[in-house]
Amino acid sequence: MAKGKSEKYSICLDIGGTKILGAIFDSKKEIVFRLKKKTKSGGDSSKNIEEVIISVVDELITKSKIDFKDVKAIAAGAPGVIDQQNGIVLFSPNLPWRDYDIRTPLEDRFGVPFFIGNDVNVGVLGEHRYGVAQGLDHVVGLFVGTGMGGGLILDGKLYTGHLFKGAEFGHMILNDEGPRCNCGQRGCLEAFSSKQGMSDYIRQQVMRGRTTSMEQAVKDGVFKSKILKNSLAEGDAVAIEAVDRACHYLAVASGNLVNTFSPQMVVYGGGVIEAVGDLFLEKILKEVDHYCMPSIRSTVEFRKAALGDYSILYGALAMIEDGKKK
């Protein structure tokens, strides 16, 4: 860095329904400070969530002791359908945002550009720019968490479809007589292979009188990924069945996506993959060839995300580096 020039920083956020993960990147694209703050979105207003985001940015600045005049931009990934061009959250399943302009208040408050995109789109962008898919032009991403998110890189660029509603791979219908999904359809990939889908399956087995170490973990909601990892290590039969079922449908969906897009790589990310990704990848690879055209399958790699919990943060950094409101 030339003498007399100050360091320039980027503030990147991963906004979820229960937490916000924040990080400050320096000009070398290295994280110099990070923090996680819980949110309580249930029943909260859009304004309240906005205030939590502002408090996270303020806390990042205060605790890192950097000078805010050296911050060049703020960017975030958040769940839902997001108009990246105008910074408007059209709909979010886990946050109280509907047609909500989040960009204007944040740019007014901090006086720097603010970028926002769908969290999984942003995560796949992060893996493409800085992670396992660097240098590739065609990448499909599937992120396995509470729900099931998708992302797509075509011709080296993030593809979001008409009105930013594309790449909803989690709602690919794989069995029209399958379990009901939160989106209202039946048999979506999300209904089989997300934490929600696996938790529903485990609860059904408990109702049938089967014993599992995960009974308490799914009693009132979805399990934590760490608990699934422990149950699998113990050889819990119900947990293994839930994972086998999830991986089967991930293999079917992956085959469909390979045949549709002929990507160079399919990337699997999200909390479940971070916890037990090697096992998931092994099971997917055992089946996926059955659902791909051989001539296309031969040119595709299947890989775990390399950036783990930070895929979305690095994707937010990529939006800042691009210097335009996508």
TIVEX-368439 format. One record per residue (C-alpha): residue number from 0; x, y, z. Coordinates in steps of 0.25 Angstrom, whole numbers, plus 5000, padded with zeros to 4 digits. Example, Ala and Ser with C-alpha at 12.3 -4.5 7.8 and 13.67 -1.06 7.14 Angstrom:
2
@seq=0; c1=5049; c2=4982; c3=5031;
@seq=1; c1=5055; c2=4996; c3=5029;
***
This chain:
326
@seq=0; c1=5000; c2=5000; c3=5000;
@seq=1; c1=5005; c2=5014; c3=4996;
@seq=2; c1=5010; c2=5023; c3=5007;
@seq=3; c1=5000; c2=5032; c3=5012;
@seq=4; c1=4988; c2=5024; c3=5007;
@seq=5; c1=4979; c2=5019; c3=5018;
@seq=6; c1=4974; c2=5004; c3=5019;
@seq=7; c1=4960; c2=5003; c3=5013;
@seq=8; c1=4950; c2=4993; c3=5019;
@seq=9; c1=4937; c2=4986; c3=5015;
@seq=10; c1=4926; c2=4982; c3=5025;
@seq=11; c1=4919; c2=4969; c3=5021;
@seq=12; c1=4907; c2=4963; c3=5028;
@seq=13; c1=4899; c2=4950; c3=5028;
@seq=14; c1=4885; c2=4953; c3=5032;
@seq=15; c1=4877; c2=4942; c3=5037;
@seq=16; c1=4864; c2=4940; c3=5045;
@seq=17; c1=4871; c2=4937; c3=5058;
@seq=18; c1=4885; c2=4943; c3=5057;
@seq=19; c1=4893; c2=4953; c3=5049;
@seq=20; c1=4908; c2=4950; c3=5046;
@seq=21; c1=4916; c2=4962; c3=5043;
@seq=22; c1=4931; c2=4963; c3=5038;
@seq=23; c1=4940; c2=4974; c3=5034;
@seq=24; c1=4949; c2=4971; c3=5022;
@seq=25; c1=4962; c2=4979; c3=5020;
@seq=26; c1=4967; c2=4982; c3=5006;
@seq=27; c1=4974; c2=4969; c3=5005;
@seq=28; c1=4961; c2=4962; c3=5006;
@seq=29; c1=4964; c2=4957; c3=5020;
@seq=30; c1=4955; c2=4957; c3=5032;
@seq=31; c1=4960; c2=4966; c3=5043;
@seq=32; c1=4948; c2=4966; c3=5052;
@seq=33; c1=4935; c2=4958; c3=5053;
@seq=34; c1=4923; c2=4957; c3=5063;
@seq=35; c1=4910; c2=4950; c3=5064;
@seq=36; c1=4898; c2=4956; c3=5070;
@seq=37; c1=4884; c2=4949; c3=5072;
@seq=38; c1=4872; c2=4954; c3=5066;
@seq=39; c1=4857; c2=4952; c3=5070;
@seq=40; c1=4850; c2=4954; c3=5058;
@seq=41; c1=4837; c2=4947; c3=5062;
@seq=42; c1=4826; c2=4958; c3=5063;
@seq=43; c1=4837; c2=4969; c3=5062;
@seq=44; c1=4834; c2=4980; c3=5052;
@seq=45; c1=4843; c2=4983; c3=5040;
@seq=46; c1=4848; c2=4995; c3=5047;
@seq=47; c1=4853; c2=4987; c3=5059;
@seq=48; c1=4861; c2=4978; c3=5050;
@seq=49; c1=4867; c2=4990; c3=5043;
@seq=50; c1=4871; c2=4995; c3=5056;
@seq=51; c1=4878; c2=4982; c3=5060;
@seq=52; c1=4886; c2=4983; c3=5047;
@seq=53; c1=4890; c2=4997; c3=5050;
@seq=54; c1=4894; c2=4993; c3=5064;
@seq=55; c1=4903; c2=4981; c3=5058;
@seq=56; c1=4910; c2=4991; c3=5049;
@seq=57; c1=4912; c2=5001; c3=5060;
@seq=58; c1=4917; c2=4990; c3=5069;
@seq=59; c1=4927; c2=4985; c3=5058;
@seq=60; c1=4932; c2=4999; c3=5057;
@seq=61; c1=4933; c2=5001; c3=5072;
@seq=62; c1=4940; c2=4988; c3=5075;
@seq=63; c1=4949; c2=4987; c3=5064;
@seq=64; c1=4954; c2=5002; c3=5066;
@seq=65; c1=4955; c2=5005; c3=5052;
@seq=66; c1=4951; c2=5019; c3=5047;
@seq=67; c1=4938; c2=5019; c3=5039;
@seq=68; c1=4943; c2=5029; c3=5029;
@seq=69; c1=4951; c2=5017; c3=5024;
@seq=70; c1=4939; c2=5008; c3=5021;
@seq=71; c1=4936; c2=5008; c3=5007;
@seq=72; c1=4923; c2=5000; c3=5007;
@seq=73; c1=4913; c2=4991; c3=5014;
@seq=74; c1=4907; c2=4978; c3=5008;
@seq=75; c1=4898; c2=4967; c3=5013;
@seq=76; c1=4892; c2=4954; c3=5009;
@seq=77; c1=4878; c2=4951; c3=5015;
@seq=78; c1=4867; c2=4941; c3=5013;
@seq=79; c1=4856; c2=4943; c3=5003;
@seq=80; c1=4853; c2=4950; c3=4989;
@seq=81; c1=4861; c2=4962; c3=4988;
@seq=82; c1=4862; c2=4973; c3=4978;
@seq=83; c1=4877; c2=4974; c3=4978;
@seq=84; c1=4877; c2=4986; c3=4968;
@seq=85; c1=4868; c2=4995; c3=4977;
@seq=86; c1=4871; c2=4989; c3=4991;
@seq=87; c1=4857; c2=4985; c3=4993;
@seq=88; c1=4853; c2=4972; c3=5001;
@seq=89; c1=4841; c2=4967; c3=4993;
@seq=90; c1=4838; c2=4956; c3=5003;
@seq=91; c1=4845; c2=4949; c3=5014;
@seq=92; c1=4840; c2=4936; c3=5020;
@seq=93; c1=4848; c2=4938; c3=5033;
@seq=94; c1=4848; c2=4953; c3=5035;
@seq=95; c1=4836; c2=4963; c3=5036;
@seq=96; c1=4840; c2=4969; c3=5022;
@seq=97; c1=4830; c2=4971; c3=5011;
@seq=98; c1=4833; c2=4981; c3=4999;
@seq=99; c1=4843; c2=4987; c3=5009;
@seq=100; c1=4854; c2=4997; c3=5005;
@seq=101; c1=4865; c2=4994; c3=5014;
@seq=102; c1=4876; c2=5001; c3=5005;
@seq=103; c1=4871; c2=5015; c3=5007;
@seq=104; c1=4871; c2=5016; c3=5023;
@seq=105; c1=4885; c2=5009; c3=5023;
@seq=106; c1=4891; c2=5018; c3=5013;
@seq=107; c1=4885; c2=5030; c3=5020;
@seq=108; c1=4890; c2=5025; c3=5033;
@seq=109; c1=4904; c2=5022; c3=5029;
@seq=110; c1=4907; c2=5030; c3=5017;
@seq=111; c1=4913; c2=5019; c3=5009;
@seq=112; c1=4907; c2=5009; c3=4998;
@seq=113; c1=4899; c2=4998; c3=5003;
@seq=114; c1=4897; c2=4985; c3=4995;
@seq=115; c1=4888; c2=4973; c3=4998;
@seq=116; c1=4884; c2=4960; c3=4992;
@seq=117; c1=4877; c2=4947; c3=4994;
@seq=118; c1=4886; c2=4939; c3=5004;
@seq=119; c1=4889; c2=4927; c3=4996;
@seq=120; c1=4891; c2=4934; c3=4983;
@seq=121; c1=4901; c2=4942; c3=4991;
@seq=122; c1=4907; c2=4930; c3=4997;
@seq=123; c1=4909; c2=4923; c3=4983;
@seq=124; c1=4915; c2=4936; c3=4978;
@seq=125; c1=4925; c2=4936; c3=4990;
@seq=126; c1=4929; c2=4921; c3=4987;
@seq=127; c1=4930; c2=4925; c3=4972;
@seq=128; c1=4939; c2=4938; c3=4975;
@seq=129; c1=4947; c2=4933; c3=4987;
@seq=130; c1=4944; c2=4918; c3=4990;
@seq=131; c1=4943; c2=4905; c3=4984;
@seq=132; c1=4938; c2=4909; c3=4970;
@seq=133; c1=4948; c2=4920; c3=4967;
@seq=134; c1=4951; c2=4922; c3=4952;
@seq=135; c1=4939; c2=4914; c3=4947;
@seq=136; c1=4928; c2=4920; c3=4938;
@seq=137; c1=4916; c2=4911; c3=4941;
@seq=138; c1=4913; c2=4907; c3=4955;
@seq=139; c1=4901; c2=4901; c3=4962;
@seq=140; c1=4899; c2=4903; c3=4977;
@seq=141; c1=4890; c2=4896; c3=4987;
@seq=142; c1=4891; c2=4900; c3=5002;
@seq=143; c1=4885; c2=4891; c3=5012;
@seq=144; c1=4880; c2=4898; c3=5025;
@seq=145; c1=4866; c2=4900; c3=5032;
@seq=146; c1=4861; c2=4901; c3=5017;
@seq=147; c1=4868; c2=4898; c3=5004;
@seq=148; c1=4874; c2=4910; c3=4996;
@seq=149; c1=4879; c2=4910; c3=4982;
@seq=150; c1=4889; c2=4919; c3=4974;
@seq=151; c1=4894; c2=4919; c3=4960;
@seq=152; c1=4906; c2=4925; c3=4953;
@seq=153; c1=4904; c2=4925; c3=4937;
@seq=154; c1=4915; c2=4931; c3=4928;
@seq=155; c1=4923; c2=4935; c3=4940;
@seq=156; c1=4912; c2=4944; c3=4946;
@seq=157; c1=4901; c2=4942; c3=4957;
@seq=158; c1=4888; c2=4938; c3=4950;
@seq=159; c1=4876; c2=4943; c3=4958;
@seq=160; c1=4865; c2=4942; c3=4947;
@seq=161; c1=4853; c2=4951; c3=4944;
@seq=162; c1=4850; c2=4960; c3=4956;
@seq=163; c1=4861; c2=4953; c3=4964;
@seq=164; c1=4852; c2=4941; c3=4967;
@seq=165; c1=4861; c2=4931; c3=4960;
@seq=166; c1=4869; c2=4919; c3=4965;
@seq=167; c1=4859; c2=4914; c3=4975;
@seq=168; c1=4864; c2=4900; c3=4974;
@seq=169; c1=4859; c2=4896; c3=4987;
@seq=170; c1=4845; c2=4896; c3=4981;
@seq=171; c1=4848; c2=4887; c3=4970;
@seq=172; c1=4836; c2=4877; c3=4971;
@seq=173; c1=4842; c2=4863; c3=4972;
@seq=174; c1=4829; c2=4855; c3=4976;
@seq=175; c1=4816; c2=4862; c3=4974;
@seq=176; c1=4810; c2=4853; c3=4985;
@seq=177; c1=4821; c2=4856; c3=4995;
@seq=178; c1=4821; c2=4863; c3=5008;
@seq=179; c1=4815; c2=4877; c3=5008;
@seq=180; c1=4826; c2=4888; c3=5007;
@seq=181; c1=4825; c2=4902; c3=5014;
@seq=182; c1=4823; c2=4908; c3=5001;
@seq=183; c1=4810; c2=4901; c3=4999;
@seq=184; c1=4814; c2=4891; c3=4989;
@seq=185; c1=4816; c2=4876; c3=4991;
@seq=186; c1=4829; c2=4868; c3=4989;
@seq=187; c1=4839; c2=4879; c3=4988;
@seq=188; c1=4854; c2=4877; c3=4990;
@seq=189; c1=4853; c2=4885; c3=5002;
@seq=190; c1=4842; c2=4876; c3=5008;
@seq=191; c1=4851; c2=4864; c3=5007;
@seq=192; c1=4865; c2=4869; c3=5009;
@seq=193; c1=4865; c2=4882; c3=5018;
@seq=194; c1=4866; c2=4881; c3=5033;
@seq=195; c1=4852; c2=4884; c3=5033;
@seq=196; c1=4849; c2=4872; c3=5024;
@seq=197; c1=4858; c2=4863; c3=5032;
@seq=198; c1=4852; c2=4867; c3=5045;
@seq=199; c1=4838; c2=4865; c3=5040;
@seq=200; c1=4842; c2=4851; c3=5036;
@seq=201; c1=4848; c2=4848; c3=5049;
@seq=202; c1=4836; c2=4853; c3=5057;
@seq=203; c1=4827; c2=4843; c3=5048;
@seq=204; c1=4836; c2=4832; c3=5052;
@seq=205; c1=4835; c2=4835; c3=5067;
@seq=206; c1=4820; c2=4836; c3=5065;
@seq=207; c1=4821; c2=4821; c3=5060;
@seq=208; c1=4827; c2=4817; c3=5073;
@seq=209; c1=4842; c2=4817; c3=5068;
@seq=210; c1=4853; c2=4821; c3=5077;
@seq=211; c1=4863; c2=4831; c3=5074;
@seq=212; c1=4873; c2=4840; c3=5081;
@seq=213; c1=4868; c2=4852; c3=5073;
@seq=214; c1=4854; c2=4851; c3=5078;
@seq=215; c1=4855; c2=4863; c3=5088;
@seq=216; c1=4863; c2=4871; c3=5077;
@seq=217; c1=4851; c2=4871; c3=5067;
@seq=218; c1=4840; c2=4872; c3=5077;
@seq=219; c1=4837; c2=4886; c3=5075;
@seq=220; c1=4844; c2=4890; c3=5063;
@seq=221; c1=4857; c2=4886; c3=5055;
@seq=222; c1=4869; c2=4880; c3=5060;
@seq=223; c1=4883; c2=4887; c3=5062;
@seq=224; c1=4893; c2=4881; c3=5052;
@seq=225; c1=4903; c2=4877; c3=5063;
@seq=226; c1=4892; c2=4868; c3=5069;
@seq=227; c1=4890; c2=4861; c3=5056;
@seq=228; c1=4905; c2=4859; c3=5055;
@seq=229; c1=4905; c2=4853; c3=5068;
@seq=230; c1=4893; c2=4844; c3=5066;
@seq=231; c1=4900; c2=4839; c3=5053;
@seq=232; c1=4913; c2=4836; c3=5060;
@seq=233; c1=4905; c2=4828; c3=5070;
@seq=234; c1=4898; c2=4820; c3=5059;
@seq=235; c1=4884; c2=4825; c3=5061;
@seq=236; c1=4876; c2=4817; c3=5051;
@seq=237; c1=4865; c2=4828; c3=5050;
@seq=238; c1=4875; c2=4839; c3=5048;
@seq=239; c1=4882; c2=4830; c3=5037;
@seq=240; c1=4869; c2=4828; c3=5030;
@seq=241; c1=4866; c2=4843; c3=5030;
@seq=242; c1=4880; c2=4846; c3=5024;
@seq=243; c1=4879; c2=4835; c3=5014;
@seq=244; c1=4865; c2=4840; c3=5009;
@seq=245; c1=4871; c2=4854; c3=5009;
@seq=246; c1=4883; c2=4850; c3=5000;
@seq=247; c1=4875; c2=4842; c3=4991;
@seq=248; c1=4866; c2=4854; c3=4987;
@seq=249; c1=4878; c2=4863; c3=4987;
@seq=250; c1=4884; c2=4853; c3=4977;
@seq=251; c1=4872; c2=4853; c3=4968;
@seq=252; c1=4871; c2=4869; c3=4969;
@seq=253; c1=4886; c2=4870; c3=4965;
@seq=254; c1=4884; c2=4861; c3=4953;
@seq=255; c1=4873; c2=4869; c3=4948;
@seq=256; c1=4881; c2=4882; c3=4950;
@seq=257; c1=4893; c2=4875; c3=4943;
@seq=258; c1=4885; c2=4871; c3=4931;
@seq=259; c1=4878; c2=4885; c3=4931;
@seq=260; c1=4891; c2=4894; c3=4932;
@seq=261; c1=4903; c2=4886; c3=4929;
@seq=262; c1=4911; c2=4893; c3=4940;
@seq=263; c1=4925; c2=4891; c3=4943;
@seq=264; c1=4922; c2=4889; c3=4958;
@seq=265; c1=4911; c2=4886; c3=4967;
@seq=266; c1=4914; c2=4892; c3=4981;
@seq=267; c1=4908; c2=4888; c3=4994;
@seq=268; c1=4908; c2=4898; c3=5006;
@seq=269; c1=4900; c2=4902; c3=5018;
@seq=270; c1=4900; c2=4898; c3=5032;
@seq=271; c1=4897; c2=4883; c3=5030;
@seq=272; c1=4908; c2=4882; c3=5020;
@seq=273; c1=4917; c2=4889; c3=5029;
@seq=274; c1=4914; c2=4879; c3=5040;
@seq=275; c1=4913; c2=4866; c3=5032;
@seq=276; c1=4917; c2=4870; c3=5018;
@seq=277; c1=4926; c2=4858; c3=5016;
@seq=278; c1=4916; c2=4848; c3=5019;
@seq=279; c1=4905; c2=4855; c3=5010;
@seq=280; c1=4915; c2=4857; c3=4998;
@seq=281; c1=4918; c2=4842; c3=4999;
@seq=282; c1=4904; c2=4838; c3=4999;
@seq=283; c1=4900; c2=4847; c3=4988;
@seq=284; c1=4912; c2=4842; c3=4979;
@seq=285; c1=4907; c2=4828; c3=4981;
@seq=286; c1=4894; c2=4831; c3=4974;
@seq=287; c1=4895; c2=4844; c3=4965;
@seq=288; c1=4901; c2=4836; c3=4953;
@seq=289; c1=4887; c2=4829; c3=4952;
@seq=290; c1=4880; c2=4843; c3=4949;
@seq=291; c1=4891; c2=4850; c3=4940;
@seq=292; c1=4893; c2=4848; c3=4925;
@seq=293; c1=4907; c2=4841; c3=4925;
@seq=294; c1=4912; c2=4851; c3=4914;
@seq=295; c1=4909; c2=4863; c3=4923;
@seq=296; c1=4912; c2=4856; c3=4937;
@seq=297; c1=4927; c2=4853; c3=4932;
@seq=298; c1=4930; c2=4868; c3=4932;
@seq=299; c1=4924; c2=4872; c3=4945;
@seq=300; c1=4930; c2=4872; c3=4959;
@seq=301; c1=4922; c2=4871; c3=4972;
@seq=302; c1=4929; c2=4878; c3=4984;
@seq=303; c1=4926; c2=4884; c3=4998;
@seq=304; c1=4927; c2=4899; c3=5000;
@seq=305; c1=4940; c2=4903; c3=5004;
@seq=306; c1=4937; c2=4916; c3=5012;
@seq=307; c1=4927; c2=4909; c3=5022;
@seq=308; c1=4920; c2=4919; c3=5031;
@seq=309; c1=4926; c2=4930; c3=5023;
@seq=310; c1=4921; c2=4927; c3=5009;
@seq=311; c1=4911; c2=4938; c3=5010;
@seq=312; c1=4920; c2=4948; c3=5016;
@seq=313; c1=4930; c2=4946; c3=5005;
@seq=314; c1=4919; c2=4947; c3=4995;
@seq=315; c1=4915; c2=4961; c3=5001;
@seq=316; c1=4929; c2=4965; c3=4999;
@seq=317; c1=4929; c2=4961; c3=4984;
@seq=318; c1=4916; c2=4970; c3=4983;
@seq=319; c1=4925; c2=4982; c3=4988;
@seq=320; c1=4937; c2=4978; c3=4980;
@seq=321; c1=4928; c2=4978; c3=4967;
@seq=322; c1=4924; c2=4992; c3=4971;
@seq=323; c1=4910; c2=4992; c3=4965;
@seq=324; c1=4896; c2=4989; c3=4971;
@seq=325; c1=4893; c2=4976; c3=4965;
***
